[in-house]
């Protein structure tokens, strides 16, 4: 069965959808979101590009548009109306693909390495090749591509990816990566460095957890660690 054709979404509409997808994982206790929480998420100053300042009326209008193709659904019950996304079901996508789309909607074009790092709280990808595999699936989707690989910029070692929910991106309007960010003779990409740092961070967290477990076991057994 062919999926219904999606409308071209505005920046605010993709921001609303991205915030709902993000907060489902990062603040599950308060999800679905109220209008106030959704406005705050759209205007958030961290993990967002570009930064925006949207009012309640504008966000409500974006919600109403997204309710058309059922990308956003309204929760009944309670004194405050709440909203949730329906992205996986409407677009027939796995959670991994939704995680990548979410980060692209919230932060703009990124490399596969950057996407792996920035989607960590939504889905933990084993490596960059796993990210690239899901990006290729989204780009070659039979019902219409949802992402595209952008032309490589001068001085960059990796191509960036962009979502297509707002139509074909304007390449000239996308900020270029400054050449100063790369040193001559570099053999490791910025995305790979970021991925390595994230991996080290995860290992440190796991080590701390193991230390705590060993400490508790030693205490129960009455021995010194």
Secondary structure as UniProt FT lines:
FT   HELIX           11..26
FT   HELIX           28..30
FT   STRAND          33..34
FT   HELIX           35..42
FT   HELIX           56..68
FT   TURN            69..70
FT   STRAND          72..75
FT   STRAND          82..85
FT   HELIX           87..91
FT   HELIX           95..107
FT   STRAND          110..111
FT   HELIX           112..118
FT   TURN            119..122
FT   HELIX           128..139
FT   TURN            142..143
FT   STRAND          147..149
FT   TURN            154..155
FT   STRAND          160..163
FT   TURN            165..166
FT   HELIX           171..173
FT   HELIX           179..181
FT   TURN            184..185
FT   HELIX           190..221
//
